[in-house]
Amino acid sequence: MQQLIRGIHQFQTEDFRPLATLFEQLAERQSPETLFITCSDSRIDPNLLTRSRPGDLFILRNAGNIIPLAGGTTSGEVATIEYAVGALGVKDIIVCGHTHCGAMKGLLHPESLTELPAVAGWLEHAATTRRIVTDHYGHLPEDRKLVAAIEENVLVQLEHLRTLPVVASRLRRGDLHLHGWVYKIETGEVFAYDLETQAFVAIAEHAVNGDAEGARRRAATGI
């Protein structure tokens, strides 16, 4: 805790002052162009990863970067997405998974969650991911099966996004784009889902405006 308190003092004296004008503007309104949905994992920092400034990203984080399907109980995730898309008018939504994801490990091994019933219940929003991995990747060794789950889950959650009315309407209008990313913690690399190759490719090779809408339906069964 003392480290965090020292960090606040350092932020106020060293970081805030050069950006004082920006923060004054942000105090009046925010207009982020991107909704960044990722895992709660402490090893991921969306702003550091994208070199973005305060006000650039509207960030939604939870265990497993999960988006509940439309029609269920109203959740904080759905409310956040609705606000970002309907009120703030973001132009892009990124769903970003990551390597070594504990949520995906738990999804593949629900028996490990007997003491975490709330986590187990939450991960049922990714039940489709588990079924896809079981049906198509069951022959793989454990480490590769986890990678498959991480990537497939990003695509499944993109599909879930498309079921939300506010997202579906903007996609129909053509002024909202969906993107699937996977962050590799150990190397700092980011891979984006590419519709043309139906695979995750290094972000440098992926068109910045590549639209991942409908990715799950067109995805191959292999990664």
Phi and psi restraints in degrees (value plus and minus 20) as a CYANA .aco file:
   2 GLN   PHI     -81.1   -41.1
   2 GLN   PSI     -54.9   -14.9
   3 GLN   PHI     -83.3   -43.3
   3 GLN   PSI     -59.6   -19.6
   4 LEU   PHI     -86.9   -46.9
   4 LEU   PSI     -60.4   -20.4
   5 ILE   PHI     -84.8   -44.8
   5 ILE   PSI     -62.1   -22.1
   6 ARG   PHI     -82.4   -42.4
   6 ARG   PSI     -57.0   -17.0
   7 GLY   PHI     -82.4   -42.4
   7 GLY   PSI     -58.7   -18.7
   8 ILE   PHI     -82.9   -42.9
   8 ILE   PSI     -65.2   -25.2
   9 HIS   PHI     -81.2   -41.2
   9 HIS   PSI     -61.9   -21.9
  10 GLN   PHI     -85.8   -45.8
  10 GLN   PSI     -59.9   -19.9
  11 PHE   PHI     -79.5   -39.5
  11 PHE   PSI     -66.6   -26.6
  12 GLN   PHI     -86.5   -46.5
  12 GLN   PSI     -55.5   -15.5
  13 THR   PHI    -110.2   -70.2
  13 THR   PSI     -48.1    -8.1
  14 GLU   PHI    -132.8   -92.8
  14 GLU   PSI     -56.9   -16.9
  15 ASP   PHI    -117.7   -77.7
  15 ASP   PSI     -60.3   -20.3
  16 PHE   PHI     -87.3   -47.3
  16 PHE   PSI     -64.2   -24.2
  17 ARG   PHI     -77.6   -37.6
  17 ARG   PSI     -64.9   -24.9
  18 PRO   PHI     -84.8   -44.8
  18 PRO   PSI     -40.3    -0.3
  19 LEU   PHI    -129.9   -89.9
  19 LEU   PSI      -0.9    39.1
  20 ALA   PHI     -78.1   -38.1
  20 ALA   PSI     -62.2   -22.2
  21 THR   PHI     -83.6   -43.6
  21 THR   PSI     -61.3   -21.3
  22 LEU   PHI     -81.2   -41.2
  22 LEU   PSI     -64.6   -24.6
  23 PHE   PHI     -87.4   -47.4
  23 PHE   PSI     -52.1   -12.1
  24 GLU   PHI     -83.1   -43.1
  24 GLU   PSI     -60.5   -20.5
  25 GLN   PHI     -87.9   -47.9
  25 GLN   PSI     -61.6   -21.6
  26 LEU   PHI     -86.7   -46.7
  26 LEU   PSI     -46.1    -6.1
  27 ALA   PHI     -84.9   -44.9
  27 ALA   PSI     -46.3    -6.3
  28 GLU   PHI    -104.2   -64.2
  28 GLU   PSI     -60.2   -20.2
  29 ARG   PHI    -185.6  -145.6
  29 ARG   PSI     139.5   179.5
  30 GLN   PHI    -140.8  -100.8
  30 GLN   PSI     126.0   166.0
  31 SER   PHI    -165.0  -125.0
  31 SER   PSI      40.3    80.3
  32 PRO   PHI     -85.3   -45.3
  32 PRO   PSI     126.4   166.4
  33 GLU   PHI    -115.2   -75.2
  33 GLU   PSI     -33.7     6.3
  34 THR   PHI    -151.9  -111.9
  34 THR   PSI     113.3   153.3
  35 LEU   PHI    -116.9   -76.9
  35 LEU   PSI     101.5   141.5
  36 PHE   PHI    -130.6   -90.6
  36 PHE   PSI      90.3   130.3
  37 ILE   PHI    -124.7   -84.7
  37 ILE   PSI      99.6   139.6
  38 THR   PHI    -166.7  -126.7
  38 THR   PSI    -198.3  -158.3
  39 CYS   PHI     -99.5   -59.5
  39 CYS   PSI     137.5   177.5
  40 SER   PHI     -94.4   -54.4
  40 SER   PSI     -27.1    12.9
  41 ASP   PHI     -67.6   -27.6
  41 ASP   PSI     110.8   150.8
  42 SER   PHI     -87.3   -47.3
  42 SER   PSI     -32.6     7.4
  43 ARG   PHI    -105.9   -65.9
  43 ARG   PSI     -20.4    19.6
  44 ILE   PHI    -132.0   -92.0
  44 ILE   PSI     108.0   148.0
  45 ASP   PHI    -145.5  -105.5
  45 ASP   PSI      78.8   118.8
  46 PRO   PHI     -75.5   -35.5
  46 PRO   PSI     -60.2   -20.2
  47 ASN   PHI     -89.5   -49.5
  47 ASN   PSI     -59.4   -19.4
  48 LEU   PHI     -86.6   -46.6
  48 LEU   PSI     -62.7   -22.7
  49 LEU   PHI     -81.9   -41.9
  49 LEU   PSI     -58.5   -18.5
  50 THR   PHI    -121.9   -81.9
  50 THR   PSI     -20.3    19.7
  51 ARG   PHI      33.3    73.3
  51 ARG   PSI      20.7    60.7
  52 SER   PHI    -116.0   -76.0
  52 SER   PSI     139.6   179.6
  53 ARG   PHI    -121.6   -81.6
  53 ARG   PSI     146.3   186.3
  54 PRO   PHI     -73.3   -33.3
  54 PRO   PSI     114.9   154.9
  55 GLY   PHI      75.4   115.4
  55 GLY   PSI     -32.1     7.9
  56 ASP   PHI    -101.8   -61.8
  56 ASP   PSI     -57.1   -17.1
  57 LEU   PHI    -137.3   -97.3
  57 LEU   PSI     116.8   156.8
  58 PHE   PHI    -120.0   -80.0
  58 PHE   PSI      97.8   137.8
  59 ILE   PHI    -131.7   -91.7
  59 ILE   PSI     112.6   152.6
  60 LEU   PHI    -143.3  -103.3
  60 LEU   PSI     104.1   144.1
  61 ARG   PHI    -149.3  -109.3
  61 ARG   PSI     119.7   159.7
  62 ASN   PHI    -180.4  -140.4
  62 ASN   PSI     151.9   191.9
  63 ALA   PHI     -84.3   -44.3
  63 ALA   PSI      93.1   133.1
  64 GLY   PHI      70.2   110.2
  64 GLY   PSI      -9.9    30.1
  65 ASN   PHI      21.6    61.6
  65 ASN   PSI      39.5    79.5
  66 ILE   PHI    -124.3   -84.3
  66 ILE   PSI     122.6   162.6
  67 ILE   PHI    -143.2  -103.2
  67 ILE   PSI      94.2   134.2
  68 PRO   PHI     -82.9   -42.9
  68 PRO   PSI     127.2   167.2
  69 LEU   PHI     -83.9   -43.9
  69 LEU   PSI     131.7   171.7
  70 ALA   PHI     -84.3   -44.3
  70 ALA   PSI     129.2   169.2
  71 GLY   PHI      80.7   120.7
  71 GLY   PSI     -32.7     7.3
  72 GLY   PHI    -109.6   -69.6
  72 GLY   PSI    -184.2  -144.2
  73 THR   PHI     -85.1   -45.1
  73 THR   PSI     116.9   156.9
  74 THR   PHI     -78.3   -38.3
  74 THR   PSI     112.0   152.0
  75 SER   PHI    -145.0  -105.0
  75 SER   PSI     145.1   185.1
  76 GLY   PHI     -81.8   -41.8
  76 GLY   PSI     -53.6   -13.6
  77 GLU   PHI     -83.7   -43.7
  77 GLU   PSI     -70.0   -30.0
  78 VAL   PHI     -84.1   -44.1
  78 VAL   PSI     -60.5   -20.5
  79 ALA   PHI     -83.5   -43.5
  79 ALA   PSI     -60.7   -20.7
  80 THR   PHI     -84.8   -44.8
  80 THR   PSI     -64.1   -24.1
  81 ILE   PHI     -84.1   -44.1
  81 ILE   PSI     -63.4   -23.4
  82 GLU   PHI     -79.5   -39.5
  82 GLU   PSI     -62.6   -22.6
  83 TYR   PHI     -86.5   -46.5
  83 TYR   PSI     -64.4   -24.4
  84 ALA   PHI     -82.5   -42.5
  84 ALA   PSI     -61.9   -21.9
  85 VAL   PHI    -103.5   -63.5
  85 VAL   PSI     -65.2   -25.2
  86 GLY   PHI    -103.8   -63.8
  86 GLY   PSI     -54.2   -14.2
  87 ALA   PHI    -120.8   -80.8
  87 ALA   PSI     -65.8   -25.8
  88 LEU   PHI    -105.1   -65.1
  88 LEU   PSI     -42.0    -2.0
  89 GLY   PHI      50.0    90.0
  89 GLY   PSI      18.1    58.1
  90 VAL   PHI     -77.6   -37.6
  90 VAL   PSI     131.1   171.1
  91 LYS   PHI    -119.7   -79.7
  91 LYS   PSI     -40.7    -0.7
  92 ASP   PHI    -156.9  -116.9
  92 ASP   PSI     125.0   165.0
  93 ILE   PHI    -144.8  -104.8
  93 ILE   PSI     105.8   145.8
  94 ILE   PHI    -130.3   -90.3
  94 ILE   PSI     108.0   148.0
  95 VAL   PHI    -125.3   -85.3
  95 VAL   PSI      96.1   136.1
  96 CYS   PHI    -139.1   -99.1
  96 CYS   PSI      90.0   130.0
  97 GLY   PHI    -108.9   -68.9
  97 GLY   PSI    -198.1  -158.1
  98 HIS   PHI    -174.4  -134.4
  98 HIS   PSI     137.1   177.1
  99 THR   PHI     -87.4   -47.4
  99 THR   PSI     137.2   177.2
 100 HIS   PHI      39.4    79.4
 100 HIS   PSI      15.4    55.4
 101 CYS   PHI     -95.5   -55.5
 101 CYS   PSI      98.1   138.1
 102 GLY   PHI     -85.5   -45.5
 102 GLY   PSI     -53.4   -13.4
 103 ALA   PHI     -83.6   -43.6
 103 ALA   PSI     -61.9   -21.9
 104 MET   PHI     -89.7   -49.7
 104 MET   PSI     -53.3   -13.3
 105 LYS   PHI     -82.3   -42.3
 105 LYS   PSI     -63.2   -23.2
 106 GLY   PHI     -85.7   -45.7
 106 GLY   PSI     -56.0   -16.0
 107 LEU   PHI     -82.0   -42.0
 107 LEU   PSI     -61.5   -21.5
 108 LEU   PHI     -96.9   -56.9
 108 LEU   PSI     -41.9    -1.9
 109 HIS   PHI    -150.8  -110.8
 109 HIS   PSI      50.9    90.9
 110 PRO   PHI     -79.5   -39.5
 110 PRO   PSI     -42.1    -2.1
 111 GLU   PHI     -84.5   -44.5
 111 GLU   PSI     -39.4     0.6
 112 SER   PHI    -100.6   -60.6
 112 SER   PSI     -23.7    16.3
 113 LEU   PHI    -130.0   -90.0
 113 LEU   PSI      -0.8    39.2
 114 THR   PHI     -81.1   -41.1
 114 THR   PSI     -49.4    -9.4
 115 GLU   PHI    -113.2   -73.2
 115 GLU   PSI     -17.0    23.0
 116 LEU   PHI    -149.5  -109.5
 116 LEU   PSI      46.8    86.8
 117 PRO   PHI     -83.3   -43.3
 117 PRO   PSI     -53.6   -13.6
 118 ALA   PHI     -87.3   -47.3
 118 ALA   PSI     -59.8   -19.8
 119 VAL   PHI     -84.0   -44.0
 119 VAL   PSI     -64.8   -24.8
 120 ALA   PHI     -79.5   -39.5
 120 ALA   PSI     -61.9   -21.9
 121 GLY   PHI     -85.3   -45.3
 121 GLY   PSI     -60.9   -20.9
 122 TRP   PHI     -82.9   -42.9
 122 TRP   PSI     -61.7   -21.7
 123 LEU   PHI     -89.2   -49.2
 123 LEU   PSI     -30.8     9.2
 124 GLU   PHI     -86.0   -46.0
 124 GLU   PSI     -37.8     2.2
 125 HIS   PHI     -88.1   -48.1
 125 HIS   PSI     -31.8     8.2
 126 ALA   PHI    -133.1   -93.1
 126 ALA   PSI       3.7    43.7
 127 ALA   PHI     -79.7   -39.7
 127 ALA   PSI     -53.0   -13.0
 128 THR   PHI     -82.5   -42.5
 128 THR   PSI     -59.1   -19.1
 129 THR   PHI     -79.3   -39.3
 129 THR   PSI     -67.1   -27.1
 130 ARG   PHI     -80.2   -40.2
 130 ARG   PSI     -61.4   -21.4
 131 ARG   PHI     -85.3   -45.3
 131 ARG   PSI     -62.3   -22.3
 132 ILE   PHI     -81.5   -41.5
 132 ILE   PSI     -64.3   -24.3
 133 VAL   PHI     -85.5   -45.5
 133 VAL   PSI     -63.0   -23.0
 134 THR   PHI     -81.4   -41.4
 134 THR   PSI     -63.5   -23.5
 135 ASP   PHI     -96.8   -56.8
 135 ASP   PSI     -51.6   -11.6
 136 HIS   PHI    -137.0   -97.0
 136 HIS   PSI     -36.6     3.4
 137 TYR   PHI    -146.5  -106.5
 137 TYR   PSI      -7.2    32.8
 138 GLY   PHI     -80.9   -40.9
 138 GLY   PSI     -42.1    -2.1
 139 HIS   PHI    -102.5   -62.5
 139 HIS   PSI     -30.6     9.4
 140 LEU   PHI     -99.1   -59.1
 140 LEU   PSI     134.3   174.3
 141 PRO   PHI     -85.1   -45.1
 141 PRO   PSI     142.8   182.8
 142 GLU   PHI     -77.7   -37.7
 142 GLU   PSI     -61.2   -21.2
 143 ASP   PHI     -86.8   -46.8
 143 ASP   PSI     -60.0   -20.0
 144 ARG   PHI     -93.6   -53.6
 144 ARG   PSI     -51.0   -11.0
 145 LYS   PHI     -85.2   -45.2
 145 LYS   PSI     -57.8   -17.8
 146 LEU   PHI     -85.0   -45.0
 146 LEU   PSI     -63.3   -23.3
 147 VAL   PHI     -79.3   -39.3
 147 VAL   PSI     -63.2   -23.2
 148 ALA   PHI     -80.5   -40.5
 148 ALA   PSI     -62.7   -22.7
 149 ALA   PHI     -83.5   -43.5
 149 ALA   PSI     -62.1   -22.1
 150 ILE   PHI     -81.1   -41.1
 150 ILE   PSI     -66.7   -26.7
 151 GLU   PHI     -91.2   -51.2
 151 GLU   PSI     -65.3   -25.3
 152 GLU   PHI     -82.6   -42.6
 152 GLU   PSI     -56.0   -16.0
 153 ASN   PHI     -84.2   -44.2
 153 ASN   PSI     -57.6   -17.6
 154 VAL   PHI     -78.7   -38.7
 154 VAL   PSI     -64.2   -24.2
 155 LEU   PHI     -88.4   -48.4
 155 LEU   PSI     -59.1   -19.1
 156 VAL   PHI     -83.1   -43.1
 156 VAL   PSI     -62.9   -22.9
 157 GLN   PHI     -89.4   -49.4
 157 GLN   PSI     -49.1    -9.1
 158 LEU   PHI     -82.8   -42.8
 158 LEU   PSI     -59.8   -19.8
 159 GLU   PHI     -83.3   -43.3
 159 GLU   PSI     -61.8   -21.8
 160 HIS   PHI     -80.1   -40.1
 160 HIS   PSI     -60.7   -20.7
 161 LEU   PHI     -75.9   -35.9
 161 LEU   PSI     -62.0   -22.0
 162 ARG   PHI     -87.9   -47.9
 162 ARG   PSI     -35.3     4.7
 163 THR   PHI    -101.8   -61.8
 163 THR   PSI     -34.8     5.2
 164 LEU   PHI     -96.1   -56.1
 164 LEU   PSI     106.6   146.6
 165 PRO   PHI     -73.1   -33.1
 165 PRO   PSI     -63.9   -23.9
 166 VAL   PHI     -85.8   -45.8
 166 VAL   PSI     -53.7   -13.7
 167 VAL   PHI     -94.1   -54.1
 167 VAL   PSI     -65.9   -25.9
 168 ALA   PHI     -78.2   -38.2
 168 ALA   PSI     -59.7   -19.7
 169 SER   PHI     -85.4   -45.4
 169 SER   PSI     -64.1   -24.1
 170 ARG   PHI     -88.9   -48.9
 170 ARG   PSI     -56.3   -16.3
 171 LEU   PHI     -84.1   -44.1
 171 LEU   PSI     -59.5   -19.5
 172 ARG   PHI     -82.2   -42.2
 172 ARG   PSI     -57.3   -17.3
 173 ARG   PHI     -92.0   -52.0
 173 ARG   PSI     -45.5    -5.5
 174 GLY   PHI      70.3   110.3
 174 GLY   PSI      -9.0    31.0
 175 ASP   PHI    -132.8   -92.8
 175 ASP   PSI       0.9    40.9
 176 LEU   PHI    -155.7  -115.7
 176 LEU   PSI     117.7   157.7
 177 HIS   PHI    -147.8  -107.8
 177 HIS   PSI     120.9   160.9
 178 LEU   PHI    -127.5   -87.5
 178 LEU   PSI     122.5   162.5
 179 HIS   PHI    -157.0  -117.0
 179 HIS   PSI     118.0   158.0
 180 GLY   PHI    -130.8   -90.8
 180 GLY   PSI     102.5   142.5
 181 TRP   PHI    -143.6  -103.6
 181 TRP   PSI     134.5   174.5
 182 VAL   PHI    -152.3  -112.3
 182 VAL   PSI     106.8   146.8
 183 TYR   PHI    -118.5   -78.5
 183 TYR   PSI     106.6   146.6
 184 LYS   PHI    -115.3   -75.3
 184 LYS   PSI      83.6   123.6
 185 ILE   PHI     -77.7   -37.7
 185 ILE   PSI     -62.7   -22.7
 186 GLU   PHI     -93.0   -53.0
 186 GLU   PSI     -37.0     3.0
 187 THR   PHI    -141.6  -101.6
 187 THR   PSI     -33.6     6.4
 188 GLY   PHI      60.1   100.1
 188 GLY   PSI     -16.7    23.3
 189 GLU   PHI     -96.8   -56.8
 189 GLU   PSI     130.5   170.5
 190 VAL   PHI    -143.8  -103.8
 190 VAL   PSI     112.2   152.2
 191 PHE   PHI    -135.9   -95.9
 191 PHE   PSI     115.7   155.7
 192 ALA   PHI    -134.2   -94.2
 192 ALA   PSI     123.5   163.5
 193 TYR   PHI     -92.8   -52.8
 193 TYR   PSI     108.2   148.2
 194 ASP   PHI    -131.5   -91.5
 194 ASP   PSI     100.5   140.5
 195 LEU   PHI     -84.1   -44.1
 195 LEU   PSI     -56.7   -16.7
 196 GLU   PHI     -85.4   -45.4
 196 GLU   PSI     -64.4   -24.4
 197 THR   PHI    -112.6   -72.6
 197 THR   PSI     -30.2     9.8
 198 GLN   PHI      34.0    74.0
 198 GLN   PSI      26.4    66.4
 199 ALA   PHI    -173.9  -133.9
 199 ALA   PSI     143.9   183.9
 200 PHE   PHI    -105.0   -65.0
 200 PHE   PSI     105.1   145.1
 201 VAL   PHI    -143.9  -103.9
 201 VAL   PSI     136.9   176.9
 202 ALA   PHI     -73.1   -33.1
 202 ALA   PSI     117.4   157.4
 203 ILE   PHI     -77.2   -37.2
 203 ILE   PSI     -50.1   -10.1
 204 ALA   PHI     -84.8   -44.8
 204 ALA   PSI     -44.6    -4.6
 205 GLU   PHI    -113.7   -73.7
 205 GLU   PSI     -25.5    14.5
 206 HIS   PHI    -120.4   -80.4
 206 HIS   PSI     112.2   152.2
 207 ALA   PHI     -79.2   -39.2
 207 ALA   PSI     112.4   152.4
 208 VAL   PHI     -77.4   -37.4
 208 VAL   PSI     -56.2   -16.2
 209 ASN   PHI    -116.3   -76.3
 209 ASN   PSI      -4.6    35.4
 210 GLY   PHI     -78.6   -38.6
 210 GLY   PSI     107.4   147.4
 211 ASP   PHI    -118.1   -78.1
 211 ASP   PSI     104.8   144.8
 212 ALA   PHI    -115.5   -75.5
 212 ALA   PSI      -5.1    34.9
 213 GLU   PHI     -79.8   -39.8
 213 GLU   PSI     111.7   151.7
 214 GLY   PHI      55.0    95.0
 214 GLY   PSI      -3.6    36.4
 215 ALA   PHI     -79.5   -39.5
 215 ALA   PSI     -64.1   -24.1
 216 ARG   PHI     -80.2   -40.2
 216 ARG   PSI     -58.9   -18.9
 217 ARG   PHI     -88.4   -48.4
 217 ARG   PSI     -48.1    -8.1
 218 ARG   PHI    -120.7   -80.7
 218 ARG   PSI     -23.7    16.3
 219 ALA   PHI     -90.9   -50.9
 219 ALA   PSI     123.7   163.7
 220 ALA   PHI     -94.2   -54.2
 220 ALA   PSI     143.8   183.8
 221 THR   PHI     -97.2   -57.2
 221 THR   PSI     -35.4     4.6
 222 GLY   PHI    -124.4   -84.4
 222 GLY   PSI     138.6   178.6
